[in-house]
Amino acid sequence: MSNMPFGPTYEEMLYPDKAPSEIRQKAIKALKENEMDPANLFNITWKDENNVVRKIILPKEVTGVEANIVVMLGNKFPSGAHKVGPAYSMLMEASIDGIVKPGKNTILGPSTGNFGIGTAYISKLMGYKSIIPMPDNMSKERYERIKKYGGELDLTPGTESDVILTVYRTIELKKNPTNYSLDQFELMSNYRFHRYVTGNSAIEAVRDVGNGRIACYAVCVGTAGTFAAGDEMKKAFPECKLVALEPYECPTLTKDARGQHRIEGIGDKLCSLIQNINNTDFVTLIHDDDAVKALKIMCDGKDVLVKMGVDPQVAEKYRDLFGVSGMANIIGAIKMAKYLKLGPGDNVMTIATDGFDRYHSVIEDLEQRYLETQDFVLERWAKDIFIEASEDNVHDFRTPIAKERLYEQKEQDWLKFGYSKDFLEKMKNQNYWEEEYNKIPEWNEKIMKMRGRTI
């Protein structure tokens, strides 16, 4: 016998103040004092202890555009990245349905980093063992964090772009019936978390910014979980353009091409099953080293930022707020603000997935590759990457022909994993996505009924 993990509903992740007061206060205390307290499950939210969405609006002195670049911050989620949210949602749904039980099943978290960290962390808090298949050439900080949370690493050859090998390894591991995989490219709980929790948090975040609407949402697309938030933004603001960002060095969606790159967390050489192609308006390419250079500017270029006109106290805070994919998101947001000719009242929403704590080794590698990284170099990089960001490599996917190419690619990627053409055909209809999203009230009820019970 074991107990059902005691965790939040989707509604409590969006509105943490709706959790029972005693639990909410315990969670706030745990976030500050004890990372491994299961009460931290109730800190899986974009909001701070005052129920305000964590966000910043980048200074126009840095972005060089009139539109507001609004960045929601994921580094204060338990385990340090917002990927912990979909990991929890997947595991909680499987626990509620009786597919897995604490103490009986081992959880697999195939990933290139943050999702693997989130899976190891969530599994530990919910009473499960975990195995994390991931490439063997990721940042050492990611491996250390997974081990810290009790996860067992199962490394596959390659780098960021070789996540497909972790998928194949996971298929092998799933032959053991006690192993259950949180397949983030496939499970709709990933979509539900981000559309409901991330999407509605973004809508709330801009209520007091500019015209109070979202003109564009630009994020890197790996599993397309974070991208799913755009479905809710487009529902609220039909004019909102949804932009999938991918590495220039690995243009899978734009050109059906593959390649190695340095933006950890994206560029996975496939079209994710849970990517809603119906709402994919643009795909924009980001040079991987631009994202790494931009992170160097934010973490070590305080004087450069101040010289550009940023308040010194603000510049100091930037050091810890971003990772590589977050900087790629910001670059993409700036590019799209220019491309769409957005003005002073317009808002471009994007995400900082994690913080700098897991990228020290990435910056060390940059400094070895570029022997000069003094301020005069960072000034040039800031001008080239931010202020003079180009409008090139923006690909329009709003036409039926362009969308059909993505549908064909999704079919090519997923038929080999056992999905039928009939199922993939259903995903072309927006009703499929609405039906999955509308399951949230049912899940809320199930979680409320079952949490903490003996199973």
C-alpha positions as CSV (number, residue, x, y, z in Angstrom):
1,M,0.0,0.0,0.0
2,S,1.1,3.6,-0.7
3,N,-0.3,7.1,-0.6
4,M,-1.3,9.1,-3.6
5,P,1.0,12.1,-3.8
6,F,-0.5,15.2,-2.4
7,G,-0.1,17.8,-5.1
8,P,-1.9,20.8,-6.7
9,T,-4.6,20.9,-9.3
10,Y,-4.2,22.7,-12.6
11,E,-6.3,25.5,-11.1
12,E,-4.1,25.7,-8.0
13,M,-1.0,26.0,-10.2
14,L,-2.5,28.9,-12.1
15,Y,-4.1,30.4,-8.9
16,P,-1.8,29.3,-6.0
17,D,-3.9,31.4,-3.6
18,K,-6.8,28.9,-4.2
19,A,-4.8,26.2,-2.4
20,P,-5.9,25.7,1.3
21,S,-4.3,28.5,3.3
22,E,-2.3,26.2,5.6
23,I,-0.8,24.4,2.6
24,R,0.0,27.6,0.8
25,Q,1.9,29.0,3.8
26,K,3.8,25.8,4.2
27,A,4.7,25.9,0.5
28,I,6.0,29.4,0.7
29,K,8.1,28.5,3.8
30,A,9.4,25.4,2.0
31,L,10.5,27.3,-1.1
32,K,12.8,29.4,1.1
33,E,14.0,26.8,3.5
34,N,13.8,23.2,2.2
35,E,14.0,22.4,-1.5
36,M,13.1,18.8,-0.9
37,D,9.9,19.3,1.1
38,P,7.0,17.9,-0.8
39,A,5.1,21.0,0.0
40,N,7.1,22.6,-2.9
41,L,4.7,20.8,-5.3
42,F,2.4,23.7,-4.5
43,N,5.1,26.2,-5.7
44,I,4.7,24.9,-9.2
45,T,3.4,28.2,-10.5
46,W,4.5,31.3,-12.4
47,K,3.4,33.5,-9.4
48,D,5.3,34.7,-6.4
49,E,4.2,34.6,-2.8
50,N,2.1,37.6,-3.4
51,N,0.3,35.9,-6.3
52,V,1.9,38.2,-8.9
53,V,3.3,36.7,-12.2
54,R,7.1,36.8,-12.2
55,K,8.1,38.9,-15.2
56,I,10.3,41.6,-16.4
57,I,10.0,44.1,-19.3
58,L,13.3,44.5,-21.0
59,P,14.5,48.1,-21.3
60,K,14.2,49.5,-24.8
61,E,17.8,50.6,-24.5
62,V,18.7,46.9,-24.7
63,T,16.1,45.7,-27.2
64,G,16.2,48.6,-29.6
65,V,12.5,48.2,-30.4
66,E,9.5,50.3,-29.5
67,A,7.3,47.3,-28.5
68,N,7.4,45.9,-25.0
69,I,9.4,42.7,-24.7
70,V,7.8,40.9,-21.7
71,V,9.7,38.0,-20.3
72,M,8.1,35.6,-17.8
73,L,10.7,34.2,-15.4
74,G,11.0,30.4,-14.8
75,N,14.0,30.3,-12.5
76,K,12.0,30.4,-9.3
77,F,10.0,27.3,-10.0
78,P,11.1,24.4,-7.7
79,S,14.2,22.8,-9.2
80,G,15.0,26.1,-11.0
81,A,13.1,25.7,-14.3
82,H,9.5,25.7,-15.4
83,K,9.8,22.3,-17.0
84,V,9.0,20.9,-13.5
85,G,5.4,21.9,-14.3
86,P,4.7,19.5,-17.1
87,A,6.8,16.8,-15.4
88,Y,4.5,17.0,-12.4
89,S,1.3,17.1,-14.5
90,M,2.3,14.0,-16.5
91,L,3.2,12.0,-13.3
92,M,0.2,13.2,-11.4
93,E,-2.2,12.2,-14.2
94,A,-0.5,8.8,-14.4
95,S,-0.7,8.3,-10.6
96,I,-4.4,9.3,-10.5
97,D,-5.2,6.8,-13.3
98,G,-3.5,4.0,-11.5
99,I,-0.9,3.6,-14.2
100,V,1.9,4.0,-11.7
101,K,2.3,3.8,-7.9
102,P,4.9,5.2,-5.6
103,G,7.4,2.5,-4.5
104,K,6.4,0.2,-7.3
105,N,7.3,2.0,-10.6
106,T,10.4,3.8,-11.8
107,I,9.8,7.0,-13.8
108,L,11.7,7.6,-17.1
109,G,12.4,11.3,-18.1
110,P,14.0,11.4,-21.5
111,S,15.4,14.9,-21.9
112,T,18.3,17.1,-22.9
113,G,18.3,18.8,-19.5
114,N,15.6,20.8,-17.7
115,F,12.8,18.2,-18.2
116,G,15.2,15.5,-16.9
117,I,16.0,17.7,-13.9
118,G,12.3,18.3,-13.3
119,T,11.5,14.6,-13.6
120,A,14.2,13.6,-11.1
121,Y,13.0,16.3,-8.7
122,I,9.2,15.6,-9.0
123,S,9.8,11.8,-8.8
124,K,11.8,12.3,-5.5
125,L,9.1,14.4,-4.0
126,M,6.3,12.1,-5.1
127,G,7.9,8.9,-3.9
128,Y,9.2,7.4,-7.1
129,K,12.7,6.4,-8.4
130,S,13.7,7.9,-11.7
131,I,16.0,7.2,-14.6
132,I,16.9,10.1,-16.9
133,P,18.0,9.1,-20.5
134,M,19.9,12.1,-22.0
135,P,22.8,12.9,-24.3
136,D,26.3,12.5,-22.9
137,N,27.5,16.0,-23.9
138,M,25.2,18.4,-22.0
139,S,26.4,20.9,-19.4
140,K,27.8,19.3,-16.3
141,E,25.6,21.4,-14.1
142,R,22.6,19.5,-15.5
143,Y,24.0,16.1,-14.6
144,E,24.9,17.3,-11.1
145,R,21.4,18.6,-10.5
146,I,19.8,15.3,-11.6
147,K,22.1,13.3,-9.3
148,K,21.3,15.7,-6.5
149,Y,17.6,14.8,-6.8
150,G,18.3,11.1,-6.8
151,G,17.9,10.5,-10.6
152,E,19.9,7.8,-12.3
153,L,21.6,9.1,-15.5
154,D,21.4,6.8,-18.6
155,L,23.5,8.7,-21.1
156,T,23.3,8.3,-24.9
157,P,25.8,9.4,-27.5
158,G,25.7,13.0,-28.8
159,T,24.6,16.5,-27.9
160,E,21.5,18.7,-27.8
161,S,20.5,17.7,-31.3
162,D,20.6,14.0,-30.6
163,V,17.5,13.7,-28.3
164,I,16.1,11.2,-30.7
165,L,18.6,8.7,-29.4
166,T,17.2,9.2,-25.9
167,V,13.8,8.4,-27.3
168,Y,15.1,5.1,-28.7
169,R,16.8,4.3,-25.4
170,T,13.6,5.0,-23.6
171,I,11.7,2.6,-25.8
172,E,14.2,-0.1,-24.7
173,L,13.9,0.8,-21.0
174,K,10.1,0.7,-21.3
175,K,10.3,-3.1,-22.1
176,N,10.6,-3.4,-18.3
177,P,7.0,-3.2,-17.2
178,T,7.8,-1.4,-14.0
179,N,9.3,1.5,-15.9
180,Y,6.9,4.3,-17.0
181,S,8.1,7.1,-19.3
182,L,7.0,10.8,-19.1
183,D,7.1,11.2,-22.9
184,Q,7.1,15.0,-23.1
185,F,6.9,15.0,-26.9
186,E,3.7,12.9,-26.8
187,L,1.7,13.3,-23.6
188,M,-1.0,15.9,-23.7
189,S,-0.6,16.7,-20.0
190,N,2.4,18.7,-21.2
191,Y,0.1,20.6,-23.6
192,R,-2.5,21.1,-20.9
193,F,-0.1,22.5,-18.3
194,H,1.3,25.0,-20.6
195,R,-1.8,26.1,-22.3
196,Y,-3.7,26.5,-19.1
197,V,-1.1,27.5,-16.5
198,T,1.5,29.3,-18.7
199,G,-0.9,30.7,-21.2
200,N,-3.3,32.2,-18.7
201,S,-0.4,33.5,-16.6
202,A,1.0,35.3,-19.7
203,I,-2.4,36.9,-20.3
204,E,-2.5,38.1,-16.7
205,A,1.1,39.3,-17.0
206,V,0.3,41.9,-19.7
207,R,-2.8,43.4,-18.1
208,D,-0.9,46.4,-16.9
209,V,1.6,46.6,-19.8
210,G,1.1,48.5,-23.0
211,N,-2.3,48.0,-24.5
212,G,-2.9,45.0,-22.3
213,R,-2.9,42.5,-25.2
214,I,-0.3,40.1,-26.7
215,A,0.6,40.8,-30.3
216,C,3.2,38.1,-30.6
217,Y,4.4,35.1,-28.6
218,A,7.9,33.8,-29.5
219,V,9.5,30.8,-27.9
220,C,12.0,28.1,-28.7
221,V,10.2,24.9,-29.8
222,G,11.6,21.6,-28.5
223,T,8.7,19.4,-27.3
224,A,6.4,22.3,-28.1
225,G,5.0,22.3,-24.5
226,T,5.9,25.9,-23.8
227,F,4.7,26.8,-27.3
228,A,1.2,25.4,-26.4
229,A,0.7,28.4,-24.1
230,G,0.2,30.3,-27.4
231,D,-3.1,28.5,-28.1
232,E,-4.6,30.3,-25.1
233,M,-3.1,33.6,-26.0
234,K,-4.5,33.4,-29.5
235,K,-7.9,32.4,-28.1
236,A,-7.8,35.6,-25.9
237,F,-6.2,37.8,-28.6
238,P,-6.9,36.4,-32.1
239,E,-4.4,38.8,-33.7
240,C,-1.6,37.2,-31.6
241,K,1.1,35.7,-33.9
242,L,2.6,32.5,-32.6
243,V,6.3,32.0,-33.4
244,A,8.3,28.8,-33.0
245,L,12.0,29.5,-32.7
246,E,14.7,26.9,-33.7
247,P,18.4,26.9,-34.1
248,Y,19.8,28.2,-37.4
249,E,22.2,25.3,-37.2
250,C,19.3,22.7,-36.9
251,P,16.4,24.0,-39.1
252,T,14.2,21.0,-38.8
253,L,10.8,22.7,-39.1
254,T,11.9,25.3,-41.7
255,K,14.0,23.1,-44.0
256,D,13.5,19.5,-42.7
257,A,17.3,19.6,-42.0
258,R,19.4,18.4,-39.0
259,G,22.5,19.7,-37.3
260,Q,24.4,20.2,-34.1
261,H,23.9,23.3,-32.0
262,R,24.5,24.9,-28.6
263,I,21.0,25.9,-27.5
264,E,20.2,23.4,-24.8
265,G,16.6,22.4,-24.6
266,I,15.5,22.9,-28.2
267,G,16.3,21.8,-31.8
268,D,15.4,18.1,-31.3
269,K,15.4,17.1,-35.0
270,L,11.7,16.3,-35.1
271,C,8.3,17.9,-35.2
272,S,6.8,17.2,-31.7
273,L,3.6,15.3,-31.6
274,I,2.1,17.9,-29.3
275,Q,2.9,20.9,-31.5
276,N,-0.4,22.4,-32.8
277,I,0.5,23.2,-36.4
278,N,-2.8,24.9,-36.9
279,N,-1.6,27.8,-34.7
280,T,2.0,27.9,-35.8
281,D,2.2,31.2,-37.7
282,F,6.0,31.6,-38.1
283,V,9.2,29.7,-37.6
284,T,12.2,31.9,-36.9
285,L,15.9,30.8,-36.9
286,I,18.3,31.9,-34.1
287,H,22.1,31.5,-34.4
288,D,23.1,29.3,-31.5
289,D,26.2,31.3,-30.6
290,D,24.2,34.5,-30.5
291,A,22.2,33.1,-27.6
292,V,25.4,32.1,-25.8
293,K,27.0,35.5,-26.4
294,A,23.8,37.2,-25.2
295,L,24.0,35.1,-22.0
296,K,27.6,36.3,-21.5
297,I,26.4,39.9,-21.8
298,M,23.7,39.4,-19.2
299,C,25.8,37.6,-16.7
300,D,29.1,39.4,-17.0
301,G,28.3,42.6,-18.9
302,K,26.8,44.8,-16.1
303,D,28.9,47.8,-17.1
304,V,28.1,47.3,-20.7
305,L,24.3,47.2,-19.9
306,V,24.6,50.3,-17.7
307,K,26.5,52.1,-20.5
308,M,23.5,51.2,-22.8
309,G,21.2,53.0,-20.3
310,V,20.1,50.2,-18.0
311,D,19.7,51.0,-14.3
312,P,22.7,49.5,-12.4
313,Q,20.4,47.7,-9.9
314,V,18.4,46.2,-12.8
315,A,21.6,45.2,-14.6
316,E,22.8,43.4,-11.5
317,K,19.6,41.3,-11.3
318,Y,19.9,40.2,-14.9
319,R,22.9,38.0,-14.1
320,D,20.8,35.2,-12.6
321,L,17.6,35.4,-14.6
322,F,18.4,33.7,-17.9
323,G,19.8,30.6,-19.5
324,V,20.8,30.0,-23.1
325,S,17.3,29.1,-24.4
326,G,15.9,32.2,-22.6
327,M,18.3,34.4,-24.5
328,A,17.4,32.7,-27.8
329,N,13.7,33.5,-26.9
330,I,14.6,37.2,-26.3
331,I,16.5,37.4,-29.5
332,G,13.5,35.9,-31.3
333,A,11.1,38.3,-29.6
334,I,13.2,41.3,-30.8
335,K,13.4,39.9,-34.3
336,M,9.6,39.5,-34.5
337,A,8.9,42.9,-33.0
338,K,10.9,44.3,-35.9
339,Y,9.5,42.0,-38.5
340,L,5.9,42.6,-37.5
341,K,6.5,46.4,-37.3
342,L,5.1,46.5,-33.7
343,G,4.8,49.8,-31.9
344,P,5.0,51.4,-28.4
345,G,1.7,49.9,-27.1
346,D,2.3,46.4,-28.4
347,N,3.5,43.5,-26.3
348,V,5.7,40.6,-27.3
349,M,5.6,37.8,-24.8
350,T,8.4,35.3,-24.3
351,I,9.8,33.0,-21.6
352,A,13.0,32.6,-19.6
353,T,12.9,28.9,-19.0
354,D,15.6,28.8,-16.3
355,G,18.4,30.8,-14.7
356,F,22.2,31.1,-15.0
357,D,22.9,28.5,-12.3
358,R,23.2,25.6,-14.8
359,Y,25.3,27.4,-17.5
360,H,28.6,28.3,-15.9
361,S,30.4,25.6,-17.9
362,V,28.7,26.9,-21.1
363,I,30.2,30.4,-20.5
364,E,33.6,28.8,-19.7
365,D,33.4,27.1,-23.1
366,L,32.6,30.3,-24.8
367,E,35.5,32.1,-23.2
368,Q,37.8,29.3,-24.5
369,R,36.5,29.6,-28.0
370,Y,36.6,33.5,-28.0
371,L,39.9,34.5,-26.5
372,E,38.7,38.1,-26.1
373,T,35.5,38.7,-24.1
374,Q,36.3,42.0,-22.5
375,D,33.7,44.8,-22.3
376,F,34.6,46.3,-25.6
377,V,33.8,42.9,-27.2
378,L,30.6,42.6,-25.3
379,E,29.5,46.0,-26.4
380,R,29.9,45.0,-30.0
381,W,28.0,41.8,-29.4
382,A,25.2,43.6,-27.7
383,K,24.9,46.0,-30.7
384,D,24.9,43.2,-33.2
385,I,22.6,40.7,-31.4
386,F,20.1,43.1,-29.7
387,I,20.0,46.6,-31.2
388,E,20.7,45.6,-34.8
389,A,18.9,42.2,-34.7
390,S,18.0,41.4,-38.3
391,E,14.6,40.4,-39.7
392,D,16.1,37.6,-41.8
393,N,15.4,33.9,-41.3
394,V,11.7,34.5,-40.5
395,H,9.6,31.9,-42.3
396,D,5.8,32.4,-42.7
397,F,3.8,29.2,-42.1
398,R,0.3,30.7,-42.3
399,T,-0.4,29.3,-45.8
400,P,-2.0,25.9,-46.3
401,I,0.9,24.7,-48.3
402,A,3.4,25.6,-45.5
403,K,1.2,23.9,-42.9
404,E,0.8,20.8,-45.0
405,R,4.6,20.4,-45.1
406,L,4.7,20.4,-41.3
407,Y,1.9,17.9,-41.2
408,E,3.8,15.7,-43.5
409,Q,6.9,16.0,-41.3
410,K,5.0,15.1,-38.2
411,E,3.6,12.1,-40.0
412,Q,7.2,11.1,-41.1
413,D,8.4,11.5,-37.5
414,W,5.6,9.7,-35.6
415,L,4.3,6.9,-37.8
416,K,7.5,5.0,-37.0
417,F,6.6,5.2,-33.3
418,G,3.3,3.4,-33.8
419,Y,0.9,6.3,-34.3
420,S,-1.7,5.8,-37.0
421,K,-2.4,8.1,-39.9
422,D,-6.0,8.4,-38.7
423,F,-4.8,9.7,-35.3
424,L,-2.4,12.2,-36.9
425,E,-5.2,13.3,-39.2
426,K,-7.4,14.1,-36.2
427,M,-4.7,16.4,-34.9
428,K,-5.3,18.7,-38.0
429,N,-8.6,19.7,-36.5
430,Q,-8.6,22.3,-33.8
431,N,-11.4,20.4,-32.1
432,Y,-8.8,17.8,-31.1
433,W,-6.8,20.3,-29.2
434,E,-9.9,21.9,-27.6
435,E,-11.1,18.5,-26.4
436,E,-7.8,17.8,-24.7
437,Y,-7.7,21.2,-23.1
438,N,-11.3,20.9,-21.9
439,K,-10.3,17.8,-19.8
440,I,-8.7,20.1,-17.2
441,P,-11.8,20.6,-14.9
442,E,-12.1,16.8,-14.9
443,W,-8.5,16.4,-13.8
444,N,-8.9,19.1,-11.2
445,E,-11.8,17.1,-9.7
446,K,-9.9,13.8,-9.8
447,I,-6.8,15.3,-8.1
448,M,-8.8,16.9,-5.4
449,K,-10.6,13.6,-4.7
450,M,-7.6,11.4,-4.7
451,R,-4.6,13.3,-3.3
452,G,-3.2,11.9,-0.1
453,R,-5.4,8.8,-0.2
454,T,-4.1,5.3,0.3
455,I,-3.9,3.4,-3.0
